[in-house]
């Protein structure tokens, strides 16, 4: 089975489960979430990439699925394949989906396993913030959470990450 494509990153610091990575600009399709549970956001996004869009076009799945928190609320996003020109993406038919430009930059990242829940996310965020503080790295934004595996993978084998954008020097 082929591995799901992930966005290209330059690893600037590799410290086991911790790293600093550089990412280019990405294009996301984002669904708002009512809370942190599965409220249908994944199905909406999956519908978009499997043809429920203005051109009935299939778009390859990528990983990770991103979770974010904004002033307007929590959201789930699929990263669009880097080979696709963002201007050529079909429009979503679902009115709650939005295309979002994600600015590249440097991110502190912590890799962890387990299920997607608030407790695991909080523990991972705290671990990353402590690692950042020990290296003098300053956050520029709220954390993002990346989930790489389908739900049928046992939680102890799952690859999850928390990303925090770093302030520029």
Rosetta constraint file for C-alpha pairs under 8 A:
AtomPair CA 4 CA 61 HARMONIC 6.82 0.50
AtomPair CA 4 CA 62 HARMONIC 5.51 0.50
AtomPair CA 4 CA 63 HARMONIC 6.17 0.50
AtomPair CA 5 CA 61 HARMONIC 7.50 0.50
AtomPair CA 5 CA 62 HARMONIC 4.97 0.50
AtomPair CA 5 CA 63 HARMONIC 6.16 0.50
AtomPair CA 5 CA 81 HARMONIC 7.76 0.50
AtomPair CA 6 CA 62 HARMONIC 5.70 0.50
AtomPair CA 6 CA 63 HARMONIC 5.04 0.50
AtomPair CA 6 CA 64 HARMONIC 6.70 0.50
AtomPair CA 7 CA 23 HARMONIC 7.60 0.50
AtomPair CA 7 CA 26 HARMONIC 7.95 0.50
AtomPair CA 7 CA 62 HARMONIC 7.98 0.50
AtomPair CA 7 CA 63 HARMONIC 7.68 0.50
AtomPair CA 7 CA 79 HARMONIC 7.92 0.50
AtomPair CA 7 CA 81 HARMONIC 7.77 0.50
AtomPair CA 7 CA 82 HARMONIC 6.98 0.50
AtomPair CA 8 CA 23 HARMONIC 6.65 0.50
AtomPair CA 8 CA 24 HARMONIC 7.54 0.50
AtomPair CA 9 CA 21 HARMONIC 5.97 0.50
AtomPair CA 9 CA 22 HARMONIC 5.41 0.50
AtomPair CA 9 CA 23 HARMONIC 4.94 0.50
AtomPair CA 9 CA 24 HARMONIC 7.44 0.50
AtomPair CA 10 CA 21 HARMONIC 5.41 0.50
AtomPair CA 10 CA 22 HARMONIC 4.94 0.50
AtomPair CA 10 CA 23 HARMONIC 6.76 0.50
AtomPair CA 11 CA 19 HARMONIC 7.01 0.50
AtomPair CA 11 CA 20 HARMONIC 6.06 0.50
AtomPair CA 11 CA 21 HARMONIC 4.49 0.50
AtomPair CA 11 CA 22 HARMONIC 6.46 0.50
AtomPair CA 12 CA 19 HARMONIC 7.32 0.50
AtomPair CA 12 CA 20 HARMONIC 5.35 0.50
AtomPair CA 12 CA 21 HARMONIC 5.45 0.50
AtomPair CA 12 CA 22 HARMONIC 6.95 0.50
AtomPair CA 13 CA 19 HARMONIC 5.11 0.50
AtomPair CA 13 CA 20 HARMONIC 4.90 0.50
AtomPair CA 13 CA 21 HARMONIC 7.07 0.50
AtomPair CA 14 CA 18 HARMONIC 6.46 0.50
AtomPair CA 14 CA 19 HARMONIC 4.64 0.50
AtomPair CA 14 CA 20 HARMONIC 6.83 0.50
AtomPair CA 15 CA 19 HARMONIC 5.58 0.50
AtomPair CA 17 CA 109 HARMONIC 8.00 0.50
AtomPair CA 17 CA 110 HARMONIC 5.56 0.50
AtomPair CA 17 CA 111 HARMONIC 5.08 0.50
AtomPair CA 17 CA 112 HARMONIC 7.38 0.50
AtomPair CA 18 CA 108 HARMONIC 7.35 0.50
AtomPair CA 18 CA 109 HARMONIC 5.63 0.50
AtomPair CA 18 CA 110 HARMONIC 4.58 0.50
AtomPair CA 18 CA 111 HARMONIC 6.56 0.50
AtomPair CA 18 CA 128 HARMONIC 7.35 0.50
AtomPair CA 18 CA 131 HARMONIC 7.72 0.50
AtomPair CA 19 CA 108 HARMONIC 5.81 0.50
AtomPair CA 19 CA 109 HARMONIC 5.19 0.50
AtomPair CA 19 CA 110 HARMONIC 6.60 0.50
AtomPair CA 20 CA 106 HARMONIC 6.65 0.50
AtomPair CA 20 CA 107 HARMONIC 5.47 0.50
AtomPair CA 20 CA 108 HARMONIC 4.44 0.50
AtomPair CA 20 CA 109 HARMONIC 5.97 0.50
AtomPair CA 21 CA 106 HARMONIC 5.57 0.50
AtomPair CA 21 CA 107 HARMONIC 5.32 0.50
AtomPair CA 21 CA 108 HARMONIC 6.53 0.50
AtomPair CA 21 CA 109 HARMONIC 7.25 0.50
AtomPair CA 22 CA 104 HARMONIC 7.28 0.50
AtomPair CA 22 CA 105 HARMONIC 5.48 0.50
AtomPair CA 22 CA 106 HARMONIC 4.45 0.50
AtomPair CA 22 CA 107 HARMONIC 6.36 0.50
AtomPair CA 23 CA 104 HARMONIC 4.89 0.50
AtomPair CA 23 CA 105 HARMONIC 5.39 0.50
AtomPair CA 23 CA 106 HARMONIC 6.49 0.50
AtomPair CA 23 CA 107 HARMONIC 7.74 0.50
AtomPair CA 24 CA 103 HARMONIC 7.17 0.50
AtomPair CA 24 CA 104 HARMONIC 4.26 0.50
AtomPair CA 24 CA 105 HARMONIC 6.55 0.50
AtomPair CA 25 CA 101 HARMONIC 7.26 0.50
AtomPair CA 25 CA 102 HARMONIC 5.64 0.50
AtomPair CA 25 CA 103 HARMONIC 4.69 0.50
AtomPair CA 25 CA 104 HARMONIC 4.12 0.50
AtomPair CA 25 CA 105 HARMONIC 7.78 0.50
AtomPair CA 26 CA 79 HARMONIC 6.94 0.50
AtomPair CA 26 CA 80 HARMONIC 7.31 0.50
AtomPair CA 26 CA 82 HARMONIC 7.27 0.50
AtomPair CA 26 CA 101 HARMONIC 6.16 0.50
AtomPair CA 26 CA 102 HARMONIC 4.97 0.50
AtomPair CA 26 CA 103 HARMONIC 6.59 0.50
AtomPair CA 26 CA 104 HARMONIC 6.81 0.50
AtomPair CA 27 CA 79 HARMONIC 6.06 0.50
AtomPair CA 27 CA 80 HARMONIC 5.55 0.50
AtomPair CA 27 CA 86 HARMONIC 6.38 0.50
AtomPair CA 27 CA 99 HARMONIC 7.09 0.50
AtomPair CA 27 CA 100 HARMONIC 5.87 0.50
AtomPair CA 27 CA 101 HARMONIC 4.87 0.50
AtomPair CA 27 CA 102 HARMONIC 5.84 0.50
AtomPair CA 28 CA 77 HARMONIC 5.94 0.50
AtomPair CA 28 CA 78 HARMONIC 5.54 0.50
AtomPair CA 28 CA 79 HARMONIC 4.54 0.50
AtomPair CA 28 CA 80 HARMONIC 5.59 0.50
AtomPair CA 28 CA 99 HARMONIC 5.75 0.50
AtomPair CA 28 CA 100 HARMONIC 5.02 0.50
AtomPair CA 28 CA 101 HARMONIC 6.30 0.50
AtomPair CA 28 CA 102 HARMONIC 6.83 0.50
AtomPair CA 29 CA 45 HARMONIC 7.27 0.50
AtomPair CA 29 CA 77 HARMONIC 5.40 0.50
AtomPair CA 29 CA 78 HARMONIC 5.43 0.50
AtomPair CA 29 CA 79 HARMONIC 6.66 0.50
AtomPair CA 29 CA 80 HARMONIC 7.17 0.50
AtomPair CA 29 CA 97 HARMONIC 6.56 0.50
AtomPair CA 29 CA 98 HARMONIC 5.54 0.50
AtomPair CA 29 CA 99 HARMONIC 4.47 0.50
AtomPair CA 29 CA 100 HARMONIC 5.94 0.50
AtomPair CA 30 CA 45 HARMONIC 7.42 0.50
AtomPair CA 30 CA 75 HARMONIC 6.47 0.50
AtomPair CA 30 CA 76 HARMONIC 5.60 0.50
AtomPair CA 30 CA 77 HARMONIC 4.16 0.50
AtomPair CA 30 CA 78 HARMONIC 6.59 0.50
AtomPair CA 30 CA 97 HARMONIC 5.59 0.50
AtomPair CA 30 CA 98 HARMONIC 5.30 0.50
AtomPair CA 30 CA 99 HARMONIC 6.31 0.50
AtomPair CA 30 CA 100 HARMONIC 6.78 0.50
AtomPair CA 31 CA 41 HARMONIC 5.70 0.50
AtomPair CA 31 CA 44 HARMONIC 7.40 0.50
AtomPair CA 31 CA 45 HARMONIC 6.89 0.50
AtomPair CA 31 CA 75 HARMONIC 5.55 0.50
AtomPair CA 31 CA 76 HARMONIC 5.34 0.50
AtomPair CA 31 CA 77 HARMONIC 6.26 0.50
AtomPair CA 31 CA 96 HARMONIC 6.26 0.50
AtomPair CA 31 CA 97 HARMONIC 4.93 0.50
AtomPair CA 31 CA 98 HARMONIC 6.76 0.50
AtomPair CA 32 CA 41 HARMONIC 7.02 0.50
AtomPair CA 32 CA 73 HARMONIC 7.05 0.50
AtomPair CA 32 CA 74 HARMONIC 6.07 0.50
AtomPair CA 32 CA 75 HARMONIC 4.28 0.50
AtomPair CA 32 CA 76 HARMONIC 6.43 0.50
AtomPair CA 32 CA 96 HARMONIC 7.10 0.50
AtomPair CA 32 CA 97 HARMONIC 7.55 0.50
AtomPair CA 33 CA 39 HARMONIC 6.61 0.50
AtomPair CA 33 CA 41 HARMONIC 6.36 0.50
AtomPair CA 33 CA 73 HARMONIC 7.21 0.50
AtomPair CA 33 CA 74 HARMONIC 5.34 0.50
AtomPair CA 33 CA 75 HARMONIC 4.95 0.50
AtomPair CA 33 CA 76 HARMONIC 6.79 0.50
AtomPair CA 34 CA 39 HARMONIC 6.79 0.50
AtomPair CA 34 CA 73 HARMONIC 7.75 0.50
AtomPair CA 34 CA 74 HARMONIC 7.09 0.50
AtomPair CA 35 CA 39 HARMONIC 7.44 0.50
AtomPair CA 35 CA 74 HARMONIC 6.79 0.50
AtomPair CA 36 CA 74 HARMONIC 7.49 0.50
AtomPair CA 36 CA 117 HARMONIC 7.39 0.50
AtomPair CA 36 CA 118 HARMONIC 7.58 0.50
AtomPair CA 38 CA 42 HARMONIC 7.33 0.50
AtomPair CA 40 CA 44 HARMONIC 6.30 0.50
AtomPair CA 41 CA 45 HARMONIC 6.27 0.50
AtomPair CA 41 CA 76 HARMONIC 6.64 0.50
AtomPair CA 42 CA 46 HARMONIC 5.94 0.50
AtomPair CA 42 CA 76 HARMONIC 7.31 0.50
AtomPair CA 43 CA 47 HARMONIC 5.92 0.50
AtomPair CA 44 CA 48 HARMONIC 6.42 0.50
AtomPair CA 44 CA 94 HARMONIC 7.40 0.50
AtomPair CA 44 CA 97 HARMONIC 7.79 0.50
AtomPair CA 45 CA 49 HARMONIC 6.61 0.50
AtomPair CA 45 CA 77 HARMONIC 7.47 0.50
AtomPair CA 45 CA 78 HARMONIC 6.85 0.50
AtomPair CA 45 CA 97 HARMONIC 7.54 0.50
AtomPair CA 46 CA 50 HARMONIC 6.13 0.50
AtomPair CA 47 CA 51 HARMONIC 6.37 0.50
AtomPair CA 47 CA 52 HARMONIC 5.25 0.50
AtomPair CA 48 CA 52 HARMONIC 4.64 0.50
AtomPair CA 48 CA 53 HARMONIC 5.48 0.50
AtomPair CA 48 CA 92 HARMONIC 6.19 0.50
AtomPair CA 48 CA 93 HARMONIC 7.60 0.50
AtomPair CA 48 CA 94 HARMONIC 7.84 0.50
AtomPair CA 49 CA 53 HARMONIC 7.62 0.50
AtomPair CA 49 CA 57 HARMONIC 7.33 0.50
AtomPair CA 49 CA 58 HARMONIC 5.34 0.50
AtomPair CA 49 CA 59 HARMONIC 4.67 0.50
AtomPair CA 49 CA 60 HARMONIC 6.83 0.50
AtomPair CA 49 CA 61 HARMONIC 7.16 0.50
AtomPair CA 50 CA 56 HARMONIC 7.79 0.50
AtomPair CA 50 CA 57 HARMONIC 6.90 0.50
AtomPair CA 50 CA 58 HARMONIC 4.69 0.50
AtomPair CA 50 CA 59 HARMONIC 6.44 0.50
AtomPair CA 51 CA 55 HARMONIC 7.33 0.50
AtomPair CA 51 CA 56 HARMONIC 4.14 0.50
AtomPair CA 51 CA 57 HARMONIC 4.65 0.50
AtomPair CA 51 CA 58 HARMONIC 4.95 0.50
AtomPair CA 51 CA 59 HARMONIC 7.64 0.50
AtomPair CA 52 CA 56 HARMONIC 5.71 0.50
AtomPair CA 52 CA 57 HARMONIC 7.58 0.50
AtomPair CA 52 CA 92 HARMONIC 7.00 0.50
AtomPair CA 52 CA 93 HARMONIC 6.20 0.50
AtomPair CA 52 CA 94 HARMONIC 7.80 0.50
AtomPair CA 53 CA 57 HARMONIC 6.66 0.50
AtomPair CA 53 CA 90 HARMONIC 5.94 0.50
AtomPair CA 53 CA 91 HARMONIC 5.69 0.50
AtomPair CA 53 CA 92 HARMONIC 4.60 0.50
AtomPair CA 53 CA 93 HARMONIC 4.96 0.50
AtomPair CA 53 CA 94 HARMONIC 7.81 0.50
AtomPair CA 54 CA 90 HARMONIC 5.38 0.50
AtomPair CA 54 CA 91 HARMONIC 5.16 0.50
AtomPair CA 54 CA 92 HARMONIC 6.21 0.50
AtomPair CA 54 CA 93 HARMONIC 6.09 0.50
AtomPair CA 55 CA 90 HARMONIC 5.87 0.50
AtomPair CA 55 CA 91 HARMONIC 7.78 0.50
AtomPair CA 57 CA 90 HARMONIC 7.40 0.50
AtomPair CA 59 CA 80 HARMONIC 7.87 0.50
AtomPair CA 59 CA 81 HARMONIC 7.84 0.50
AtomPair CA 60 CA 80 HARMONIC 7.94 0.50
AtomPair CA 60 CA 81 HARMONIC 6.83 0.50
AtomPair CA 61 CA 78 HARMONIC 7.90 0.50
AtomPair CA 61 CA 80 HARMONIC 7.79 0.50
AtomPair CA 61 CA 81 HARMONIC 7.67 0.50
AtomPair CA 62 CA 78 HARMONIC 7.12 0.50
AtomPair CA 62 CA 79 HARMONIC 6.18 0.50
AtomPair CA 62 CA 80 HARMONIC 6.94 0.50
AtomPair CA 62 CA 81 HARMONIC 6.56 0.50
AtomPair CA 63 CA 78 HARMONIC 7.54 0.50
AtomPair CA 63 CA 79 HARMONIC 7.02 0.50
AtomPair CA 63 CA 146 HARMONIC 7.96 0.50
AtomPair CA 63 CA 147 HARMONIC 7.25 0.50
AtomPair CA 63 CA 148 HARMONIC 5.29 0.50
AtomPair CA 64 CA 78 HARMONIC 7.47 0.50
AtomPair CA 64 CA 79 HARMONIC 7.42 0.50
AtomPair CA 64 CA 146 HARMONIC 5.06 0.50
AtomPair CA 64 CA 147 HARMONIC 4.93 0.50
AtomPair CA 64 CA 148 HARMONIC 4.42 0.50
AtomPair CA 64 CA 149 HARMONIC 7.83 0.50
AtomPair CA 65 CA 76 HARMONIC 6.99 0.50
AtomPair CA 65 CA 77 HARMONIC 5.88 0.50
AtomPair CA 65 CA 78 HARMONIC 5.31 0.50
AtomPair CA 65 CA 79 HARMONIC 7.09 0.50
AtomPair CA 65 CA 146 HARMONIC 5.51 0.50
AtomPair CA 65 CA 147 HARMONIC 5.15 0.50
AtomPair CA 65 CA 148 HARMONIC 6.42 0.50
AtomPair CA 66 CA 76 HARMONIC 5.62 0.50
AtomPair CA 66 CA 77 HARMONIC 5.05 0.50
AtomPair CA 66 CA 78 HARMONIC 6.54 0.50
AtomPair CA 66 CA 79 HARMONIC 7.81 0.50
AtomPair CA 66 CA 144 HARMONIC 6.56 0.50
AtomPair CA 66 CA 145 HARMONIC 5.55 0.50
AtomPair CA 66 CA 146 HARMONIC 4.58 0.50
AtomPair CA 66 CA 147 HARMONIC 6.50 0.50
AtomPair CA 67 CA 74 HARMONIC 7.21 0.50
AtomPair CA 67 CA 75 HARMONIC 5.66 0.50
AtomPair CA 67 CA 76 HARMONIC 4.61 0.50
AtomPair CA 67 CA 77 HARMONIC 6.44 0.50
AtomPair CA 67 CA 144 HARMONIC 5.70 0.50
AtomPair CA 67 CA 145 HARMONIC 5.04 0.50
AtomPair CA 67 CA 146 HARMONIC 6.45 0.50
AtomPair CA 68 CA 74 HARMONIC 5.63 0.50
AtomPair CA 68 CA 75 HARMONIC 5.34 0.50
AtomPair CA 68 CA 76 HARMONIC 6.57 0.50
AtomPair CA 68 CA 142 HARMONIC 7.92 0.50
AtomPair CA 68 CA 143 HARMONIC 6.96 0.50
AtomPair CA 68 CA 144 HARMONIC 4.93 0.50
AtomPair CA 68 CA 145 HARMONIC 6.62 0.50
AtomPair CA 69 CA 73 HARMONIC 5.67 0.50
AtomPair CA 69 CA 74 HARMONIC 4.33 0.50
AtomPair CA 69 CA 75 HARMONIC 6.39 0.50
AtomPair CA 69 CA 142 HARMONIC 7.12 0.50
AtomPair CA 69 CA 143 HARMONIC 7.73 0.50
AtomPair CA 69 CA 144 HARMONIC 7.51 0.50
AtomPair CA 70 CA 74 HARMONIC 6.07 0.50
AtomPair CA 70 CA 75 HARMONIC 7.83 0.50
AtomPair CA 80 CA 84 HARMONIC 7.29 0.50
AtomPair CA 84 CA 88 HARMONIC 7.09 0.50
AtomPair CA 84 CA 89 HARMONIC 7.26 0.50
AtomPair CA 85 CA 89 HARMONIC 6.91 0.50
AtomPair CA 92 CA 97 HARMONIC 6.30 0.50
AtomPair CA 92 CA 98 HARMONIC 7.32 0.50
AtomPair CA 105 CA 165 HARMONIC 7.07 0.50
AtomPair CA 105 CA 166 HARMONIC 7.69 0.50
AtomPair CA 106 CA 165 HARMONIC 5.98 0.50
AtomPair CA 106 CA 166 HARMONIC 5.63 0.50
AtomPair CA 107 CA 163 HARMONIC 5.91 0.50
AtomPair CA 107 CA 164 HARMONIC 5.27 0.50
AtomPair CA 107 CA 165 HARMONIC 4.36 0.50
AtomPair CA 107 CA 166 HARMONIC 5.40 0.50
AtomPair CA 108 CA 128 HARMONIC 7.45 0.50
AtomPair CA 108 CA 132 HARMONIC 7.33 0.50
AtomPair CA 108 CA 163 HARMONIC 5.69 0.50
AtomPair CA 108 CA 164 HARMONIC 5.24 0.50
AtomPair CA 108 CA 165 HARMONIC 6.46 0.50
AtomPair CA 108 CA 166 HARMONIC 6.63 0.50
AtomPair CA 109 CA 128 HARMONIC 6.99 0.50
AtomPair CA 109 CA 161 HARMONIC 6.51 0.50
AtomPair CA 109 CA 162 HARMONIC 5.63 0.50
AtomPair CA 109 CA 163 HARMONIC 4.58 0.50
AtomPair CA 109 CA 164 HARMONIC 6.56 0.50
AtomPair CA 110 CA 124 HARMONIC 6.94 0.50
AtomPair CA 110 CA 125 HARMONIC 7.98 0.50
AtomPair CA 110 CA 127 HARMONIC 7.74 0.50
AtomPair CA 110 CA 128 HARMONIC 5.75 0.50
AtomPair CA 110 CA 161 HARMONIC 5.44 0.50
AtomPair CA 110 CA 162 HARMONIC 5.44 0.50
AtomPair CA 110 CA 163 HARMONIC 6.83 0.50
AtomPair CA 111 CA 159 HARMONIC 6.87 0.50
AtomPair CA 111 CA 160 HARMONIC 5.74 0.50
AtomPair CA 111 CA 161 HARMONIC 4.43 0.50
AtomPair CA 111 CA 162 HARMONIC 6.79 0.50
AtomPair CA 112 CA 124 HARMONIC 6.89 0.50
AtomPair CA 112 CA 158 HARMONIC 7.97 0.50
AtomPair CA 112 CA 159 HARMONIC 6.28 0.50
AtomPair CA 112 CA 160 HARMONIC 5.20 0.50
AtomPair CA 112 CA 161 HARMONIC 5.86 0.50
AtomPair CA 113 CA 155 HARMONIC 6.57 0.50
AtomPair CA 113 CA 156 HARMONIC 5.60 0.50
AtomPair CA 113 CA 157 HARMONIC 6.44 0.50
AtomPair CA 113 CA 158 HARMONIC 5.11 0.50
AtomPair CA 113 CA 159 HARMONIC 5.40 0.50
AtomPair CA 113 CA 160 HARMONIC 5.60 0.50
AtomPair CA 114 CA 120 HARMONIC 7.06 0.50
AtomPair CA 114 CA 155 HARMONIC 4.45 0.50
AtomPair CA 114 CA 156 HARMONIC 5.20 0.50
AtomPair CA 114 CA 157 HARMONIC 7.41 0.50
AtomPair CA 114 CA 158 HARMONIC 6.12 0.50
AtomPair CA 114 CA 159 HARMONIC 7.90 0.50
AtomPair CA 114 CA 160 HARMONIC 7.55 0.50
AtomPair CA 115 CA 120 HARMONIC 7.19 0.50
AtomPair CA 115 CA 155 HARMONIC 5.26 0.50
AtomPair CA 115 CA 156 HARMONIC 7.96 0.50
AtomPair CA 115 CA 158 HARMONIC 7.67 0.50
AtomPair CA 116 CA 120 HARMONIC 6.85 0.50
AtomPair CA 116 CA 121 HARMONIC 7.30 0.50
AtomPair CA 116 CA 147 HARMONIC 7.92 0.50
AtomPair CA 117 CA 121 HARMONIC 6.25 0.50
AtomPair CA 118 CA 122 HARMONIC 5.99 0.50
AtomPair CA 119 CA 123 HARMONIC 6.24 0.50
AtomPair CA 120 CA 124 HARMONIC 6.10 0.50
AtomPair CA 121 CA 125 HARMONIC 6.05 0.50
AtomPair CA 121 CA 145 HARMONIC 7.52 0.50
AtomPair CA 121 CA 162 HARMONIC 7.53 0.50
AtomPair CA 122 CA 126 HARMONIC 6.15 0.50
AtomPair CA 123 CA 127 HARMONIC 6.20 0.50
AtomPair CA 124 CA 128 HARMONIC 6.20 0.50
AtomPair CA 124 CA 161 HARMONIC 7.95 0.50
AtomPair CA 124 CA 162 HARMONIC 6.65 0.50
AtomPair CA 125 CA 129 HARMONIC 6.08 0.50
AtomPair CA 125 CA 143 HARMONIC 7.36 0.50
AtomPair CA 125 CA 162 HARMONIC 6.42 0.50
AtomPair CA 126 CA 130 HARMONIC 6.12 0.50
AtomPair CA 127 CA 131 HARMONIC 6.26 0.50
AtomPair CA 128 CA 132 HARMONIC 6.07 0.50
AtomPair CA 128 CA 162 HARMONIC 7.68 0.50
AtomPair CA 129 CA 133 HARMONIC 6.10 0.50
AtomPair CA 130 CA 134 HARMONIC 6.30 0.50
AtomPair CA 131 CA 135 HARMONIC 6.54 0.50
AtomPair CA 132 CA 136 HARMONIC 6.05 0.50
AtomPair CA 132 CA 137 HARMONIC 4.84 0.50
AtomPair CA 132 CA 138 HARMONIC 7.00 0.50
AtomPair CA 133 CA 137 HARMONIC 5.90 0.50
AtomPair CA 133 CA 138 HARMONIC 7.41 0.50
AtomPair CA 137 CA 166 HARMONIC 6.86 0.50
AtomPair CA 137 CA 167 HARMONIC 7.76 0.50
AtomPair CA 138 CA 166 HARMONIC 5.71 0.50
AtomPair CA 138 CA 167 HARMONIC 5.57 0.50
AtomPair CA 139 CA 164 HARMONIC 6.28 0.50
AtomPair CA 139 CA 165 HARMONIC 5.89 0.50
AtomPair CA 139 CA 166 HARMONIC 4.68 0.50
AtomPair CA 139 CA 167 HARMONIC 5.56 0.50
AtomPair CA 140 CA 164 HARMONIC 7.48 0.50
AtomPair CA 140 CA 165 HARMONIC 5.46 0.50
AtomPair CA 140 CA 166 HARMONIC 5.10 0.50
AtomPair CA 140 CA 167 HARMONIC 4.56 0.50
AtomPair CA 141 CA 164 HARMONIC 6.51 0.50
AtomPair CA 141 CA 165 HARMONIC 5.64 0.50
AtomPair CA 141 CA 166 HARMONIC 7.47 0.50
AtomPair CA 142 CA 164 HARMONIC 6.47 0.50
AtomPair CA 142 CA 165 HARMONIC 7.59 0.50
AtomPair CA 143 CA 162 HARMONIC 6.41 0.50
AtomPair CA 143 CA 163 HARMONIC 5.54 0.50
AtomPair CA 143 CA 164 HARMONIC 4.67 0.50
AtomPair CA 143 CA 165 HARMONIC 7.35 0.50
AtomPair CA 144 CA 162 HARMONIC 5.64 0.50
AtomPair CA 144 CA 163 HARMONIC 5.07 0.50
AtomPair CA 144 CA 164 HARMONIC 6.44 0.50
AtomPair CA 145 CA 160 HARMONIC 7.30 0.50
AtomPair CA 145 CA 161 HARMONIC 5.66 0.50
AtomPair CA 145 CA 162 HARMONIC 4.45 0.50
AtomPair CA 145 CA 163 HARMONIC 6.20 0.50
AtomPair CA 146 CA 160 HARMONIC 5.60 0.50
AtomPair CA 146 CA 161 HARMONIC 4.96 0.50
AtomPair CA 146 CA 162 HARMONIC 6.18 0.50
AtomPair CA 146 CA 163 HARMONIC 7.55 0.50
AtomPair CA 147 CA 159 HARMONIC 6.51 0.50
AtomPair CA 147 CA 160 HARMONIC 4.71 0.50
AtomPair CA 147 CA 161 HARMONIC 6.64 0.50
AtomPair CA 148 CA 158 HARMONIC 7.22 0.50
AtomPair CA 148 CA 159 HARMONIC 5.60 0.50
AtomPair CA 148 CA 160 HARMONIC 6.14 0.50
AtomPair CA 149 CA 153 HARMONIC 6.56 0.50
AtomPair CA 149 CA 158 HARMONIC 5.87 0.50
AtomPair CA 149 CA 159 HARMONIC 6.47 0.50
AtomPair CA 153 CA 157 HARMONIC 6.67 0.50
AtomPair CA 153 CA 158 HARMONIC 6.45 0.50
AtomPair CA 154 CA 158 HARMONIC 6.64 0.50
